Structures are given as C-alpha cells and as structure tokens.
Amino acid sequence: MNTVQWGLDYYTGLPEVDRQHQELFALINRLNAAKSCSPETLDQIFAELRDYVREHFGLEEQLMAEAQVDAEHYAQHRAAHAGFVARLDQLWEARGEGSEWVAEEMLAFLTNWLVQHILLTDRKMALEIHTRMGTQAPHNMFEHF
C-alpha cells in the first residue's frame, strides 16, 4: 500500500518539477515497502532519496532564480529546503540506532513535510514563476494564493 499518492492537488504546471515530485512520492512508497527489509536495502533507499531531494531542490531553486522570483520568497523557499535536508541528514545519521525506527520516523517526516511543502510553498512558487514568465497557471488552481 502506498504511503502517499500523487494526484492533481500536487500539480504545479512546471513539467520537470511535477515529474520529480512524482518520483519523490515513488521513493517514499519504496521506503514504506522496504521498512522491514535489511539495513542495506534501507540505506540504499535513504541514499537515493537524499541524493534525489538535493537534485530536486536544486531544480526548484534554479527555476526561481531564472524567473527572478521575489527575493524574500526565494530566501524562504531555500531556507525550507535547507531545513528539510538538515532533518534528512539527522535521520540518516540515526539509522544505526535501528533501521525500522528510522524508517518510520523518515516516513512520517517525509509524508507530512513533502505534502505540505508542495501544496503550499511549491504551488505558490509555481504561480509566481508562471506570472513572471507570462505563462498560464494550470486551470487557475492557484488563485487562492
């Protein structure tokens, strides 16, 4: 069973961001499926997730810089990314204390943080990028921001 399910609620209209979000959901679901597996398997998934998150955040930050989004929004978004990576690194370091415990903690953290971040922060980012680039935000889904 999937921990998180991709849906239109998470759609930003930025194709590469949306593709990477879907991949992050898939990695979270792989972690969920493997939480009782060997420590080596969990280490592999943690490493993939950690590396992929950094790649994904780099893309978002590049898109914001290219679109010249509001400097305050850019700084807040980057700070959120840095906080996420710091917590991910803490969990990575704690993995020796018991893989199943770390996997449960990681799943709770990832699911809550990622869902909230996409729904609020990334969709707001997408709206600003669409506005600055002169493109239409998909289906006017972001009007409430």
C-alpha positions as CSV (number, residue, x, y, z in Angstrom):
1,M,0.0,0.0,0.0
2,N,1.3,3.5,-0.9
3,T,2.0,6.0,1.9
4,V,1.4,8.9,-0.5
5,Q,-0.5,9.0,-3.7
6,W,0.3,11.5,-6.5
7,G,-2.8,13.5,-7.6
8,L,-3.8,16.7,-9.3
9,D,-3.7,18.5,-5.9
10,Y,0.1,18.4,-6.2
11,Y,0.2,19.6,-9.8
12,T,2.3,22.8,-10.3
13,G,2.2,23.1,-14.1
14,L,6.0,23.0,-14.2
15,P,6.6,19.8,-16.0
16,E,10.0,18.8,-14.6
17,V,9.0,19.8,-11.0
18,D,5.9,17.7,-11.3
19,R,7.8,14.8,-12.7
20,Q,10.3,15.0,-9.9
21,H,7.6,15.3,-7.3
22,Q,6.1,12.1,-8.6
23,E,9.5,10.4,-8.3
24,L,9.8,11.6,-4.7
25,F,6.4,10.1,-4.0
26,A,7.6,6.8,-5.6
27,L,10.7,6.9,-3.4
28,I,8.7,7.4,-0.2
29,N,6.5,4.5,-1.2
30,R,9.6,2.3,-1.8
31,L,10.8,3.3,1.6
32,N,7.5,2.3,3.1
33,A,7.5,-1.1,1.3
34,A,11.1,-1.7,2.4
35,K,11.0,-0.6,6.1
36,S,11.3,-4.1,7.4
37,C,14.0,-5.1,4.9
38,S,17.7,-5.4,5.6
39,P,19.6,-2.3,6.8
40,E,21.5,-2.4,3.5
41,T,18.2,-2.0,1.5
42,L,17.1,0.8,3.7
43,D,20.5,2.5,3.3
44,Q,20.2,2.3,-0.4
45,I,16.8,3.9,-0.5
46,F,17.8,6.6,2.0
47,A,20.8,7.4,-0.1
48,E,18.7,7.6,-3.3
49,L,16.1,9.8,-1.5
50,R,18.8,12.0,-0.1
51,D,20.5,12.5,-3.4
52,Y,17.3,12.9,-5.3
53,V,16.0,15.5,-2.9
54,R,19.1,17.6,-3.4
55,E,18.7,17.4,-7.1
56,H,15.1,18.3,-6.9
57,F,15.7,21.3,-4.7
58,G,18.5,22.4,-7.0
59,L,16.0,22.4,-9.9
60,E,13.4,24.4,-8.0
61,E,16.0,27.0,-6.9
62,Q,17.3,27.3,-10.4
63,L,13.8,27.9,-11.8
64,M,13.1,30.5,-9.2
65,A,16.4,32.3,-10.0
66,E,15.8,32.2,-13.7
67,A,12.3,33.6,-13.2
68,Q,13.7,36.2,-10.8
69,V,11.0,35.4,-8.2
70,D,10.6,37.7,-5.2
71,A,13.9,37.7,-3.2
72,E,12.1,37.1,0.1
73,H,10.1,34.2,-1.3
74,Y,13.3,32.8,-2.8
75,A,15.1,33.1,0.5
76,Q,12.2,31.5,2.5
77,H,11.9,28.6,0.0
78,R,15.7,27.9,0.1
79,A,15.6,28.0,3.9
80,A,12.7,25.5,3.9
81,H,14.8,23.3,1.6
82,A,17.9,23.6,3.9
83,G,15.8,22.7,7.0
84,F,14.5,19.6,5.2
85,V,17.9,18.5,4.1
86,A,19.2,19.0,7.7
87,R,16.4,16.8,9.1
88,L,17.0,14.2,6.4
89,D,20.7,14.2,7.4
90,Q,19.8,13.7,11.1
91,L,17.7,10.8,10.2
92,W,20.4,9.3,8.0
93,E,22.9,9.6,10.9
94,A,20.4,7.9,13.3
95,R,19.9,4.9,11.0
96,G,22.4,2.9,13.1
97,E,20.0,3.1,16.1
98,G,17.5,0.8,14.4
99,S,16.5,0.9,10.8
100,E,12.8,0.2,11.4
101,W,12.5,3.1,13.8
102,V,14.4,5.4,11.4
103,A,12.2,4.3,8.5
104,E,9.0,5.0,10.5
105,E,10.4,8.4,11.5
106,M,11.5,9.2,8.0
107,L,8.1,8.2,6.5
108,A,6.2,10.4,8.9
109,F,8.6,13.3,8.3
110,L,8.7,12.9,4.5
111,T,5.0,12.5,4.1
112,N,4.0,15.4,6.2
113,W,6.7,17.8,5.1
114,L,6.5,17.0,1.4
115,V,2.8,17.1,1.1
116,Q,2.6,20.5,2.9
117,H,5.6,21.9,1.0
118,I,4.1,21.0,-2.4
119,L,0.6,22.2,-1.6
120,L,1.6,25.5,-0.1
121,T,5.2,26.5,-0.9
122,D,5.7,24.9,-4.3
123,R,2.4,25.8,-5.7
124,K,3.0,29.4,-4.6
125,M,6.4,29.2,-6.3
126,A,4.8,27.9,-9.5
127,L,2.2,30.7,-9.5
128,E,5.0,33.3,-9.2
129,I,7.1,31.6,-11.9
130,H,4.0,31.3,-14.3
131,T,3.2,35.0,-13.6
132,R,6.8,36.2,-14.2
133,M,7.3,34.0,-17.3
134,G,4.0,35.1,-18.8
135,T,2.5,31.6,-18.8
136,Q,-0.8,30.4,-17.5
137,A,-1.0,28.6,-14.2
138,P,-2.9,25.4,-15.0
139,H,-6.6,25.5,-14.5
140,N,-6.2,28.6,-12.4
141,M,-5.7,26.2,-9.5
142,F,-3.6,28.7,-7.6
143,E,-5.9,31.7,-7.4
144,H,-6.3,31.4,-3.6
145,F,-2.6,32.4,-3.0
